[in-house]
Amino acid sequence: MADNWGAVISAASALGGVGFTGPFGVLRSRQERLAQQMSTREERRSAHRLERREAYIRLMAAMKKVQSAGHTCRDAVPPSSDPWPPIWQNYYEALVALDREAEYVQLEGPPEVSDAARDLNSSAVHSYYVLETAAKAHLGATQPLVTLLSDEQMSNRREEDTRLHDFIASARRALGGEDPGFAQS
């Protein structure tokens, strides 16, 4: 009979151990599953942040090309007649590339950055048309276009710079640049 009691006690302790550790095992697996889901969400968030960052960088690079092309046209002598010199075609192509990158940024968002990208693009297009109009008004001039521009026409260049700085500030905020510990390079 002592052997039976030993078996009963062993069985009861085994069942008690299962009953005691079972809920902990379920809780542990639930916590592991939640941690994995959080990790997956964090990976998605990080990937999306990287995609946004890349779109923002491409837009800024496109804007630098627009500014460089605009600078080249401003420093050149206005054309003497049609067809326009290749520098003007390069300027226009840089604007087309900027427009395409601005559209990508508008898809990536958020709204504040999309608005800043749209304003930057509009400012660049406006500057192009101001320069083109000035060049047409001074066809055949022998001086560089920059010496023929009015203060109002030159202010468009400053407007581009302002819009670029606005875009950079909104992009930095969207990427968490105002958060403590954000690596600024």
C-alpha positions as CSV (number, residue, x, y, z in Angstrom):
1,M,0.0,0.0,0.0
2,A,2.9,2.3,0.7
3,D,3.9,1.8,-2.9
4,N,0.5,2.9,-4.1
5,W,0.6,6.1,-2.0
6,G,4.0,6.9,-3.5
7,A,2.6,6.5,-7.0
8,V,-0.4,8.6,-6.1
9,I,1.8,11.3,-4.6
10,S,4.1,11.2,-7.7
11,A,1.1,11.4,-10.0
12,A,-0.4,14.3,-8.0
13,S,2.8,16.3,-8.0
14,A,3.3,15.7,-11.7
15,L,-0.3,16.9,-12.4
16,G,0.2,19.8,-10.1
17,G,3.5,20.7,-11.8
18,V,1.7,20.6,-15.2
19,G,-1.1,22.7,-13.8
20,F,1.3,25.1,-12.3
21,T,3.7,25.5,-15.2
22,G,1.1,25.3,-18.0
23,P,-0.3,28.8,-17.7
24,F,3.3,30.1,-17.4
25,G,4.2,28.3,-20.7
26,V,1.1,29.8,-22.4
27,L,2.0,33.2,-21.1
28,R,5.6,32.9,-22.2
29,S,4.6,31.8,-25.7
30,R,2.1,34.7,-25.9
31,Q,4.8,37.2,-24.9
32,E,7.2,35.7,-27.5
33,R,4.5,36.0,-30.2
34,L,3.8,39.7,-29.2
35,A,7.5,40.4,-29.2
36,Q,7.8,39.0,-32.6
37,Q,4.9,41.0,-33.9
38,M,6.4,44.2,-32.4
39,S,9.7,43.3,-34.0
40,T,8.0,42.9,-37.4
41,R,6.1,46.2,-37.0
42,E,9.3,47.9,-36.0
43,E,11.1,46.4,-39.0
44,R,8.3,47.7,-41.3
45,R,8.4,51.1,-39.7
46,S,12.2,51.2,-40.1
47,A,11.9,50.1,-43.8
48,H,9.3,52.8,-44.4
49,R,11.4,55.5,-42.8
50,L,14.3,54.4,-45.0
51,E,12.2,54.6,-48.1
52,R,11.0,58.1,-47.1
53,R,14.6,59.2,-46.4
54,E,15.7,57.9,-49.8
55,A,12.9,59.8,-51.6
56,Y,13.8,63.0,-49.7
57,I,17.5,62.6,-50.6
58,R,16.6,62.1,-54.3
59,L,14.5,65.2,-54.2
60,M,17.2,67.3,-52.7
61,A,19.7,65.9,-55.3
62,A,17.3,66.8,-58.1
63,M,16.9,70.3,-56.7
64,K,20.7,70.7,-56.5
65,K,20.8,69.9,-60.3
66,V,18.1,72.4,-61.0
67,Q,20.0,75.1,-59.0
68,S,23.2,74.3,-60.8
69,A,21.5,74.4,-64.2
70,G,19.8,77.7,-63.3
71,H,23.1,79.1,-62.2
72,T,24.7,78.1,-65.5
73,C,21.9,79.8,-67.5
74,R,22.0,83.0,-65.3
75,D,25.8,83.3,-65.9
76,A,25.5,82.7,-69.6
77,V,24.9,85.3,-72.3
78,P,21.3,85.2,-73.5
79,P,20.9,83.3,-76.7
80,S,20.8,85.3,-79.9
81,S,17.8,83.5,-81.4
82,D,16.1,80.1,-81.5
83,P,16.9,77.4,-81.1
84,W,17.9,77.7,-77.5
85,P,21.4,76.5,-76.4
86,P,21.7,73.1,-74.8
87,I,22.1,74.7,-71.3
88,W,18.5,75.7,-71.4
89,Q,17.4,72.1,-72.4
90,N,19.5,70.8,-69.5
91,Y,17.8,73.2,-67.1
92,Y,14.4,72.1,-68.4
93,E,15.3,68.4,-68.0
94,A,16.5,69.0,-64.5
95,L,13.1,70.5,-63.7
96,V,11.3,67.4,-65.1
97,A,13.5,65.2,-62.9
98,L,12.7,67.4,-59.9
99,D,9.0,67.2,-60.7
100,R,9.2,63.4,-60.8
101,E,11.0,63.2,-57.4
102,A,8.5,65.6,-55.9
103,E,5.7,63.3,-56.9
104,Y,7.5,60.4,-55.1
105,V,7.9,62.5,-52.0
106,Q,4.2,63.3,-52.1
107,L,3.5,59.6,-52.2
108,E,5.7,58.9,-49.2
109,G,4.4,61.8,-47.2
110,P,3.6,62.9,-44.5
111,P,1.4,65.9,-45.6
112,E,3.8,68.5,-44.2
113,V,6.7,67.1,-46.3
114,S,4.5,66.7,-49.3
115,D,3.4,70.3,-49.1
116,A,7.0,71.4,-48.8
117,A,8.1,69.3,-51.8
118,R,5.2,70.8,-53.8
119,D,6.2,74.4,-52.8
120,L,9.9,73.6,-53.6
121,N,9.0,72.3,-57.1
122,S,6.7,75.2,-57.8
123,S,9.4,77.7,-56.8
124,A,11.9,76.0,-59.1
125,V,9.5,76.0,-62.0
126,H,8.6,79.7,-61.4
127,S,12.4,80.6,-61.4
128,Y,12.8,78.8,-64.7
129,Y,10.0,80.7,-66.4
130,V,11.3,84.0,-64.9
131,L,14.8,83.4,-66.4
132,E,13.4,82.2,-69.7
133,T,11.2,85.3,-70.0
134,A,14.2,87.5,-69.1
135,A,16.4,85.7,-71.6
136,K,13.8,86.2,-74.4
137,A,13.5,89.8,-73.5
138,H,17.3,90.2,-73.9
139,L,17.9,88.1,-77.0
140,G,21.3,88.9,-78.5
141,A,22.6,90.8,-75.5
142,T,26.3,90.6,-75.0
143,Q,26.3,90.6,-71.2
144,P,25.6,87.6,-68.9
145,L,21.9,87.3,-68.1
146,V,22.6,87.8,-64.4
147,T,23.6,91.4,-65.0
148,L,20.4,92.0,-66.9
149,L,18.0,90.7,-64.2
150,S,16.0,92.9,-62.0
151,D,16.0,92.6,-58.2
152,E,12.6,91.0,-58.4
153,Q,13.8,88.4,-60.9
154,M,16.8,87.6,-58.7
155,S,14.5,87.2,-55.7
156,N,13.3,84.0,-57.2
157,R,16.6,82.4,-56.6
158,R,16.4,83.3,-52.9
159,E,12.9,81.9,-52.8
160,E,14.2,78.6,-54.1
161,D,16.7,78.5,-51.2
162,T,14.0,79.3,-48.7
163,R,11.8,76.5,-50.1
164,L,14.7,74.1,-50.0
165,H,15.4,74.9,-46.4
166,D,11.7,74.5,-45.5
167,F,11.7,71.1,-47.2
168,I,14.8,70.0,-45.3
169,A,13.3,71.1,-42.0
170,S,10.0,69.3,-42.6
171,A,11.8,66.2,-43.8
172,R,14.0,66.2,-40.7
173,R,11.0,66.4,-38.5
174,A,9.2,63.6,-40.4
175,L,12.2,61.4,-40.0
176,G,12.5,62.1,-36.3
177,G,15.3,64.6,-36.5
178,E,13.9,66.6,-33.6
179,D,13.8,63.6,-31.3
180,P,16.5,63.1,-28.6
181,G,19.4,61.0,-29.8
182,F,18.8,61.6,-33.5
183,A,22.1,61.2,-35.3
184,Q,22.8,64.5,-37.1
185,S,25.6,64.3,-39.7
